[in-house]
Amino acid sequence: MEQQNTLQIARLISFHEEVGGALRTGRPVVALESTIISHGFPWPQNLEVAQAAEEAVRAEGAVPATIAILSGRIHVGLTPTEVRTLAQHDDVAKVSRRNLSLVLAAGAYGATTVAATMWCAAQAGIRVFATGGIGGVHRGGAQTLDISADLQELARTQVAVVCAGAKAILDIGLTLEYLETVGVPVIGYETDYLPGFYTQATSYGVDSRLDTPEAVAQVAALHWSLGLGGLLVACPVPSAHALPVSTVDRAIEEALQAATRSGVSGAAVTPFLLDHIRRTTEGESLGTNTALIRNNAAIAARIAVALQTTST
């Protein structure tokens, strides 16, 4: 049965020629999500961010593999035309593990979240994935159980996720508690504290600080050899692009109040809040988000290169 499932998954995956060649020859590859293209940024910034992330990966010696669902197939690596199509297409589903099969069966377009990108990357044999910030436990999550599927995916899927922490709109303390419960190590890359997405640090510590790609690669390889799941590698946004904590806190509070007034719920909450924060900060958060994604992509590429050396 497992072999049949593997064959079925393989039939649903289309590899970009460069990505497929890299995987066959053992070159380092970094997965990139597509939700930031379709749901994270407005046009044309979404296209610019996608291009910048891919360029950052290439600059560090790895091959970028942006993952998305196009016409009912999982695409691992996109052409420039396909990236532009996602950036401009009006009807792109936000795909997590829950609705992956539904979007594939419908032959539709889908932008993969952290959870779906992790799963697709693992099926393709990619072990390192760069994103902006992971989902987590929403504020009030103890009552609503509004918890991102990203956390369970981190627990079960052997991929290192490089990010700037959890999205700042979340309950960071509960998110870390959940990650501890499901056994996901939180590594601070050159930091002792979990980054705050728009800010360089929160008051929450990490499980371990590692300061080089080689150290992260060594831990990741050992973690997976023990049969354990994913790892979270948290990188602070570059200081030149970080926002003041007071600015972020005020913008988040206003966004949360606006969401309550508008009756926004479910999957629509995160994009609503991020868009409201962008408008509240007069676009400053957009620049910060762009900078952290580019930074995470570069660090992920360095880890992927180091992991190839560790694995050989």
RODO-2510 file (C-alpha; in nm, 4 decimals, decimal comma):
residues 312
     n   res          X          Y          Z
     1     m     0,0000     0,0000     0,0000
     2     e     0,2805     0,2426     0,0884
     3     q     0,4480     0,1760    -0,2472
     4     q     0,1183     0,2368    -0,4286
     5     n     0,0742     0,5676    -0,2429
     6     t     0,4265     0,6734    -0,3371
     7     l     0,3612     0,5983    -0,7029
     8     q     0,0315     0,7869    -0,6944
     9     i     0,1977     1,0926    -0,5417
    10     a     0,4777     1,0770    -0,7991
    11     r     0,2202     1,0867    -1,0795
    12     l     0,0805     1,4120    -0,9403
    13     i     0,4145     1,5951    -0,9222
    14     s     0,5662     1,7958    -1,2059
    15     f     0,9285     1,9023    -1,1563
    16     h     1,0759     2,2128    -1,3114
    17     e     1,3644     2,0904    -1,5279
    18     e     1,6293     2,2693    -1,3204
    19     v     1,4872     2,1433    -0,9894
    20     g     1,4529     1,7872    -1,1132
    21     g     1,8092     1,7911    -1,2418
    22     a     1,9394     1,9295    -0,9136
    23     l     1,7642     1,6613    -0,7112
    24     r     1,8931     1,3846    -0,9373
    25     t     2,2529     1,5045    -0,9167
    26     g     2,2559     1,5920    -0,5475
    27     r     2,2700     1,9702    -0,5755
    28     p     2,1151     2,1660    -0,2842
    29     v     1,7527     2,2732    -0,3302
    30     v     1,5389     2,5087    -0,1194
    31     a     1,1599     2,4928    -0,1235
    32     l     0,9635     2,8200    -0,1294
    33     e     0,5928     2,8608    -0,0640
    34     s     0,3458     3,0223    -0,3032
    35     t     0,0919     3,1613    -0,0560
    36     i     0,3068     3,4720    -0,0240
    37     i     0,2552     3,5230    -0,3976
    38     s    -0,1216     3,4762    -0,4127
    39     h    -0,2306     3,5832    -0,0645
    40     g     0,0573     3,7545     0,1149
    41     f     0,1335     4,0640    -0,0922
    42     p    -0,0530     4,2927    -0,3307
    43     w     0,0405     4,3157    -0,6987
    44     p     0,3132     4,3860    -0,8117
    45     q     0,5011     4,3437    -0,4835
    46     n     0,3998     3,9763    -0,4753
    47     l     0,5872     3,9109    -0,7997
    48     e     0,8887     4,1108    -0,6812
    49     v     0,9057     3,9206    -0,3510
    50     a     0,8838     3,5824    -0,5253
    51     q     1,1633     3,6805    -0,7613
    52     a     1,3764     3,8197    -0,4774
    53     a     1,3411     3,4978    -0,2761
    54     e     1,4500     3,2848    -0,5707
    55     e     1,7421     3,5176    -0,6444
    56     a     1,8549     3,5004    -0,2805
    57     v     1,8610     3,1198    -0,2948
    58     r     2,0610     3,1192    -0,6180
    59     a     2,3107     3,3724    -0,4832
    60     e     2,4027     3,1266    -0,2061
    61     g     2,4600     2,8335    -0,4400
    62     a     2,1297     2,6463    -0,4180
    63     v     1,8378     2,5930    -0,6547
    64     p     1,4996     2,7500    -0,5664
    65     a     1,1866     2,5358    -0,5910
    66     t     0,8731     2,7449    -0,5523
    67     i     0,5844     2,5028    -0,4960
    68     a     0,2255     2,5512    -0,6117
    69     i    -0,0765     2,3694    -0,7521
    70     l    -0,1369     2,4430    -1,1196
    71     s    -0,4275     2,2849    -1,3091
    72     g    -0,4558     2,0004    -1,0607
    73     r    -0,0868     1,9086    -1,0378
    74     i     0,1795     1,9733    -0,7758
    75     h     0,4506     2,1836    -0,9376
    76     v     0,7901     2,1715    -0,7674
    77     g     0,9706     2,4672    -0,9169
    78     l     0,7960     2,7263    -1,1340
    79     t     0,8853     2,9024    -1,4556
    80     p     0,8864     3,2859    -1,4549
    81     t     0,5591     3,2740    -1,6492
    82     e     0,3991     3,0466    -1,3896
    83     v     0,5098     3,2732    -1,1047
    84     r     0,3586     3,5731    -1,2841
    85     t     0,0365     3,3794    -1,3449
    86     l     0,0032     3,3062    -0,9724
    87     a     0,0779     3,6682    -0,8901
    88     q    -0,2008     3,7960    -1,1175
    89     h    -0,4586     3,5154    -1,1059
    90     d    -0,7747     3,6124    -0,9168
    91     d    -0,8931     3,2640    -0,8222
    92     v    -0,6137     3,0796    -0,6432
    93     a    -0,7079     2,8588    -0,3483
    94     k    -0,5093     2,8778    -0,0254
    95     v    -0,3942     2,5171     0,0125
    96     s    -0,3082     2,3390     0,3353
    97     r    -0,3027     1,9651     0,4102
    98     r    -0,6802     1,9719     0,4701
    99     n    -0,7810     2,0764     0,1178
   100     l    -0,4829     1,9613    -0,0880
   101     s    -0,6672     1,6636    -0,2375
   102     l    -0,9774     1,8746    -0,3033
   103     v    -0,7839     2,1345    -0,5041
   104     l    -0,5950     1,8654    -0,6957
   105     a    -0,9162     1,6774    -0,7785
   106     a    -1,0814     1,9975    -0,9003
   107     g    -0,7944     2,0660    -1,1391
   108     a    -0,7650     2,4107    -0,9838
   109     y    -0,4911     2,6579    -0,9013
   110     g    -0,3609     2,6554    -0,5457
   111     a    -0,1032     2,8471    -0,3435
   112     t     0,0615     2,6274    -0,0816
   113     t     0,0813     2,7334     0,2830
   114     v     0,3668     2,6347     0,5140
   115     a     0,1999     2,3011     0,5944
   116     a     0,1261     2,2090     0,2325
   117     t     0,4671     2,3274     0,1113
   118     m     0,6386     2,1158     0,3766
   119     w     0,4440     1,8084     0,2729
   120     c     0,5060     1,8621    -0,0984
   121     a     0,8748     1,9342    -0,0385
   122     a     0,9156     1,6129     0,1600
   123     q     0,7491     1,4093    -0,1164
   124     a     0,9894     1,5663    -0,3656
   125     g     1,2954     1,4912    -0,1513
   126     i     1,3626     1,8523    -0,0445
   127     r     1,4691     1,8953     0,3175
   128     v     1,5018     2,2750     0,3565
   129     f     1,2197     2,5266     0,3163
   130     a     1,2238     2,9060     0,3527
   131     t     0,9174     3,1095     0,4410
   132     g     0,8311     3,4394     0,6089
   133     g     0,6634     3,3329     0,9322
   134     i     0,4847     3,0167     1,0354
   135     g     0,1248     2,9960     1,1487
   136     g     0,0511     2,9062     1,5082
   137     v    -0,1985     2,9398     1,7885
   138     h    -0,4188     3,2455     1,7370
   139     r    -0,4918     3,4830     2,0220
   140     g    -0,7790     3,3345     2,2158
   141     g    -0,6833     2,9933     2,0775
   142     a    -0,7291     2,8281     2,4172
   143     q    -1,1022     2,8881     2,3734
   144     t    -1,1441     2,8778     1,9944
   145     l    -0,8871     2,6041     1,9151
   146     d    -0,7835     2,8187     1,6183
   147     i    -0,4471     2,6526     1,5640
   148     s    -0,2583     2,6479     1,2352
   149     a    -0,1963     2,3156     1,0637
   150     d     0,1646     2,4323     1,0257
   151     l     0,2416     2,3165     1,3804
   152     q     0,1258     1,9576     1,3305
   153     e     0,3071     1,9444     0,9973
   154     l     0,6276     2,0503     1,1696
   155     a     0,5802     1,7643     1,4126
   156     r     0,5402     1,4967     1,1463
   157     t     0,7351     1,6058     0,8356
   158     q     1,1146     1,5892     0,8096
   159     v     1,1855     1,9368     0,6755
   160     a     1,3804     2,2257     0,8271
   161     v     1,1659     2,5391     0,8108
   162     v     1,3618     2,8649     0,8059
   163     c     1,1490     3,1608     0,9131
   164     a     1,1412     3,4854     1,1125
   165     g     0,9391     3,3200     1,3891
   166     a     0,5628     3,2897     1,4048
   167     k     0,3502     3,5642     1,2538
   168     a     0,3329     3,8501     1,5031
   169     i    -0,0481     3,8477     1,5112
   170     l    -0,0444     3,5123     1,6944
   171     d    -0,0176     3,4096     2,0588
   172     i     0,3562     3,3452     2,0604
   173     g     0,3650     3,1858     2,4061
   174     l     0,0951     2,9305     2,3247
   175     t     0,2540     2,8623     1,9864
   176     l     0,5829     2,7716     2,1547
   177     e     0,4008     2,5584     2,4117
   178     y     0,2325     2,3679     2,1290
   179     l     0,5629     2,3156     1,9476
   180     e     0,7160     2,1821     2,2689
   181     t     0,4241     1,9428     2,3181
   182     v     0,4564     1,7948     1,9688
   183     g     0,8353     1,7713     1,9886
   184     v     0,9539     2,0380     1,7456
   185     p     1,2919     2,1937     1,8349
   186     v     1,3073     2,5725     1,7933
   187     i     1,6546     2,6828     1,6878
   188     g     1,7555     3,0470     1,7061
   189     y     1,9889     3,1329     1,4195
   190     e     2,2384     3,3789     1,5680
   191     t     1,9866     3,4666     1,8399
   192     d     1,8927     3,3543     2,1914
   193     y     1,5338     3,4752     2,1535
   194     l     1,2533     3,3908     1,9177
   195     p     1,2308     3,6633     1,6511
   196     g     0,9102     3,8653     1,6429
   197     f     0,8597     3,8577     1,2651
   198     y     0,8494     4,2367     1,2151
   199     t     1,0816     4,2840     1,5153
   200     q     1,4161     4,1205     1,5879
   201     a     1,3223     3,9547     1,9140
   202     t     1,0425     3,8638     2,1503
   203     s     1,0797     3,7927     2,5204
   204     y     1,0646     3,4176     2,4530
   205     g     1,3802     3,2092     2,4455
   206     v     1,4625     2,9364     2,1920
   207     d     1,5587     2,5757     2,2589
   208     s     1,9095     2,6263     2,1246
   209     r     2,1166     2,8949     1,9568
   210     l     2,3213     2,7913     1,6527
   211     d     2,5384     3,0407     1,4675
   212     t     2,6418     2,8659     1,1454
   213     p     2,4677     2,6811     0,8611
   214     e     2,6948     2,3848     0,9279
   215     a     2,5785     2,3588     1,2901
   216     v     2,2120     2,3663     1,1824
   217     a     2,2760     2,1061     0,9121
   218     q     2,4494     1,8751     1,1608
   219     v     2,1597     1,8939     1,4080
   220     a     1,9010     1,8479     1,1315
   221     a     2,0736     1,5402     0,9905
   222     l     2,0962     1,3831     1,3371
   223     h     1,7342     1,4764     1,4166
   224     w     1,6096     1,2999     1,1049
   225     s     1,8367     0,9982     1,1546
   226     l     1,6516     0,9439     1,4828
   227     g     1,3226     0,9278     1,2932
   228     l     1,2007     1,2604     1,4306
   229     g     1,0036     1,5257     1,2410
   230     g     1,0680     1,8846     1,1410
   231     l     1,2790     2,1617     1,2870
   232     l     1,2100     2,5329     1,3147
   233     v     1,5049     2,7612     1,2377
   234     a     1,4196     3,1162     1,3453
   235     c     1,6145     3,4075     1,1965
   236     p     1,5738     3,7711     1,3039
   237     v     1,4816     4,0225     1,0345
   238     p     1,7904     4,2334     0,9445
   239     s     1,8145     4,5239     1,1887
   240     a     1,7931     4,7876     0,9155
   241     h     1,4438     4,6655     0,8277
   242     a     1,3061     4,5821     1,1751
   243     l     1,0091     4,7810     1,3051
   244     p     0,9828     4,9238     1,6595
   245     v     0,7976     4,6944     1,8990
   246     s     0,5554     4,9745     1,9955
   247     t     0,4621     5,0329     1,6311
   248     v     0,3933     4,6647     1,5738
   249     d     0,1943     4,6187     1,8946
   250     r    -0,0272     4,9164     1,8157
   251     a    -0,0858     4,8038     1,4566
   252     i    -0,1739     4,4488     1,5663
   253     e    -0,4221     4,5704     1,8285
   254     e    -0,5959     4,7922     1,5730
   255     a    -0,6024     4,5070     1,3220
   256     l    -0,7542     4,2652     1,5740
   257     q    -1,0266     4,5152     1,6607
   258     a    -1,1005     4,5700     1,2919
   259     a    -1,1263     4,1943     1,2323
   260     t    -1,3728     4,1599     1,5195
   261     r    -1,5864     4,4455     1,3889
   262     s    -1,5853     4,2984     1,0377
   263     g    -1,6700     3,9455     1,1544
   264     v    -1,3624     3,7974     0,9842
   265     s    -1,2925     3,4366     1,0824
   266     g    -1,1157     3,1175     0,9780
   267     a    -0,8608     3,1193     0,6986
   268     a    -0,9462     3,4811     0,6144
   269     v    -0,8137     3,6132     0,9464
   270     t    -0,4401     3,6093     0,8733
   271     p    -0,4476     3,7870     0,5333
   272     f    -0,6984     4,0403     0,6730
   273     l    -0,4766     4,1216     0,9709
   274     l    -0,1572     4,1438     0,7668
   275     d    -0,3208     4,3731     0,5126
   276     h    -0,4581     4,5940     0,7904
   277     i    -0,1124     4,6151     0,9499
   278     r     0,0381     4,7082     0,6134
   279     r    -0,2073     4,9964     0,5780
   280     t    -0,1688     5,1047     0,9422
   281     t     0,2103     5,1224     0,9126
   282     e     0,1794     5,3049     0,5785
   283     g     0,3554     5,0247     0,3955
   284     e     0,6507     4,9908     0,6342
   285     s     0,5530     4,6354     0,7255
   286     l     0,5598     4,5436     0,3558
   287     g     0,9259     4,6411     0,3325
   288     t     1,0037     4,4508     0,6506
   289     n     0,8193     4,1424     0,5268
   290     t     1,0079     4,1536     0,1980
   291     a     1,3446     4,1878     0,3739
   292     l     1,2842     3,8985     0,6120
   293     i     1,1715     3,6663     0,3327
   294     r     1,4840     3,7464     0,1317
   295     n     1,7015     3,6957     0,4407
   296     n     1,5373     3,3644     0,5293
   297     a     1,5800     3,2388     0,1719
   298     a     1,9515     3,3179     0,1785
   299     i     2,0056     3,1454     0,5143
   300     a     1,8008     2,8440     0,4033
   301     a     2,0219     2,8122     0,0958
   302     r     2,3358     2,8154     0,3119
   303     i     2,1860     2,5420     0,5299
   304     a     2,0895     2,3372     0,2234
   305     v     2,4457     2,3643     0,0901
   306     a     2,5850     2,2599     0,4306
   307     l     2,3363     1,9737     0,4531
   308     q     2,4616     1,8310     0,1227
   309     t     2,8121     1,8233     0,2656
   310     t     2,6912     1,6712     0,5937
   311     s     2,4981     1,4002     0,4087
   312     t     2,7893     1,2920     0,1867
***
